[in-house]
Amino acid sequence: MGRVHPETYSKTQIILHWAIAALILFQIVFAEGIEEYGHALRDGQTPGTMDFTLGNAHIWLGVTVLILMIARIALRFIHGAPPPAPAPKLQDLAAKAAHFLLYAALFIAPLSGIAMWFFRVREAGGPHHLMEKVIVVLVVLHIAGALWHHFVQKDNVLKRMLSSKTTSI
């Protein structure tokens, strides 16, 4: 994305990465809450306290993921990103594809959720529910790749997302 290649990610980029990761974990673990909340409302019932709480958390944390992803992309254009680690072409291509797909899914999921919930676009439900599965697979691949770099290739790829040598945004 960005043409600037700093040595590490900025502190803000690192914070955004881990904040989004925590939000996605919450969304995956507690996704059933929004389902129960939606079913209760569709059936004309009052949702239970837990379903109401988890349902609203899912909605607003999804919106938060979208906002943080926009900030993350903007910072990537402004600050840049460290260059990819040297790797065989196929591994480099796989890493780029996985990152692109993960970023795309992290936009599609909240946008389709917003379309479905706030604008009652029922057709957005299919893509939204598909993205849950896609994100789980891509997150597992992302974690596996980070661990591969750290334990097998023994490079600094994982460390770049754990600490920043810079004080800039």
C-alpha positions as CSV (number, residue, x, y, z in Angstrom):
1,M,0.0,0.0,0.0
2,G,2.2,2.8,1.2
3,R,5.5,3.5,-0.6
4,V,7.4,4.5,2.6
5,H,9.1,1.5,4.2
6,P,10.0,2.3,7.8
7,E,11.9,-0.3,9.8
8,T,8.9,-1.0,12.2
9,Y,5.3,-0.2,12.4
10,S,4.4,2.9,14.4
11,K,3.0,2.7,17.9
12,T,-0.4,3.7,16.7
13,Q,-0.4,1.0,13.9
14,I,0.5,-1.6,16.5
15,I,-2.2,-0.5,18.9
16,L,-4.8,-0.5,16.0
17,H,-3.6,-4.0,15.0
18,W,-4.1,-5.5,18.4
19,A,-7.3,-3.5,19.1
20,I,-8.9,-4.9,15.9
21,A,-7.6,-8.4,16.8
22,A,-9.3,-8.2,20.2
23,L,-12.5,-6.9,18.7
24,I,-12.6,-9.6,16.1
25,L,-12.0,-12.3,18.7
26,F,-14.9,-10.9,20.7
27,Q,-17.1,-10.8,17.6
28,I,-16.4,-14.4,16.8
29,V,-16.8,-15.7,20.3
30,F,-20.0,-13.9,21.0
31,A,-21.6,-13.9,17.6
32,E,-24.5,-15.9,18.8
33,G,-25.7,-13.0,20.9
34,I,-26.6,-11.0,17.8
35,E,-28.4,-14.0,16.3
36,E,-30.6,-14.4,19.4
37,Y,-31.2,-10.6,19.6
38,G,-32.2,-10.5,16.0
39,H,-34.5,-13.5,16.3
40,A,-36.3,-12.0,19.3
41,L,-36.9,-8.7,17.6
42,R,-38.1,-10.4,14.4
43,D,-40.5,-12.5,16.5
44,G,-41.9,-9.5,18.3
45,Q,-40.4,-10.6,21.6
46,T,-38.3,-8.7,24.1
47,P,-34.7,-10.0,23.9
48,G,-33.1,-11.2,27.2
49,T,-30.6,-8.9,28.9
50,M,-27.6,-11.0,27.8
51,D,-28.8,-11.2,24.2
52,F,-29.6,-7.4,24.2
53,T,-26.2,-6.6,25.6
54,L,-24.3,-9.0,23.3
55,G,-26.4,-8.0,20.3
56,N,-25.7,-4.3,20.8
57,A,-22.1,-5.0,21.5
58,H,-21.8,-6.9,18.2
59,I,-23.3,-4.1,16.3
60,W,-21.3,-1.2,17.8
61,L,-18.0,-3.2,18.0
62,G,-18.5,-4.0,14.3
63,V,-18.9,-0.3,13.5
64,T,-15.8,0.3,15.6
65,V,-13.8,-2.3,13.6
66,L,-14.8,-0.5,10.4
67,I,-13.6,2.9,11.8
68,L,-10.4,1.4,13.1
69,M,-9.8,-0.3,9.7
70,I,-10.2,3.0,8.0
71,A,-7.7,4.6,10.4
72,R,-5.3,1.6,9.8
73,I,-5.4,2.0,6.0
74,A,-4.9,5.8,6.4
75,L,-1.9,5.3,8.6
76,R,-0.5,2.8,6.2
77,F,-0.6,5.3,3.5
78,I,0.8,8.1,5.7
79,H,3.4,6.1,7.7
80,G,4.0,3.2,5.4
81,A,4.8,-0.3,6.5
82,P,8.0,-2.3,6.9
83,P,9.1,-4.1,3.8
84,P,8.1,-7.8,3.5
85,A,10.6,-10.2,4.8
86,P,12.7,-11.9,2.1
87,A,10.9,-15.0,1.1
88,P,10.4,-17.3,-1.9
89,K,8.0,-15.9,-4.5
90,L,5.2,-18.3,-3.7
91,Q,5.4,-17.5,0.1
92,D,5.5,-13.8,-0.6
93,L,2.5,-14.1,-2.9
94,A,0.6,-16.1,-0.3
95,A,1.3,-13.5,2.4
96,K,0.2,-10.6,0.2
97,A,-3.0,-12.5,-0.8
98,A,-3.8,-13.4,2.8
99,H,-3.3,-9.8,4.0
100,F,-5.4,-8.4,1.1
101,L,-8.2,-10.9,1.7
102,L,-8.1,-10.3,5.5
103,Y,-8.3,-6.5,5.0
104,A,-11.1,-6.9,2.5
105,A,-13.0,-9.2,4.8
106,L,-12.6,-6.8,7.7
107,F,-14.3,-4.1,5.5
108,I,-16.9,-6.4,4.0
109,A,-18.1,-7.8,7.3
110,P,-19.0,-4.5,9.0
111,L,-20.3,-2.9,5.9
112,S,-22.6,-5.8,5.2
113,G,-23.6,-5.9,8.8
114,I,-24.4,-2.2,8.7
115,A,-26.4,-2.7,5.5
116,M,-28.3,-5.6,7.1
117,W,-29.0,-4.1,10.5
118,F,-29.5,-0.4,9.9
119,F,-30.8,-0.4,6.3
120,R,-32.6,-3.8,6.4
121,V,-30.9,-5.1,3.3
122,R,-31.6,-8.8,3.7
123,E,-29.3,-9.7,0.8
124,A,-26.3,-8.4,2.9
125,G,-26.8,-11.3,5.4
126,G,-25.2,-13.9,3.2
127,P,-21.9,-12.0,2.7
128,H,-21.9,-11.0,6.4
129,H,-22.3,-14.5,7.6
130,L,-19.8,-15.8,5.0
131,M,-17.2,-13.2,6.2
132,E,-17.3,-14.7,9.7
133,K,-16.0,-18.0,8.4
134,V,-13.6,-16.3,6.0
135,I,-12.2,-14.2,8.8
136,V,-11.7,-17.2,11.1
137,V,-9.7,-19.0,8.3
138,L,-7.7,-15.9,7.5
139,V,-6.9,-15.1,11.1
140,V,-5.7,-18.7,11.6
141,L,-3.5,-18.4,8.5
142,H,-2.2,-15.0,9.7
143,I,-1.3,-16.4,13.2
144,A,0.3,-19.5,11.6
145,G,2.3,-17.2,9.3
146,A,3.5,-15.0,12.2
147,L,4.5,-18.1,14.2
148,W,6.3,-19.6,11.1
149,H,8.3,-16.4,10.8
150,H,9.1,-16.3,14.5
151,F,10.0,-20.0,15.2
152,V,11.0,-21.4,11.8
153,Q,12.5,-18.5,9.9
154,K,13.6,-16.7,13.1
155,D,13.2,-13.3,11.5
156,N,11.8,-10.1,13.0
157,V,8.4,-10.2,11.3
158,L,6.4,-10.9,14.5
159,K,8.5,-8.6,16.6
160,R,7.7,-5.7,14.2
161,M,4.0,-5.9,15.4
162,L,5.0,-6.2,19.1
163,S,7.1,-3.1,19.6
164,S,7.9,0.0,17.8
165,K,11.3,1.8,17.7
166,T,9.6,5.0,16.7
167,T,7.6,7.5,18.6
168,S,5.6,8.8,15.6
169,I,2.0,8.2,14.9
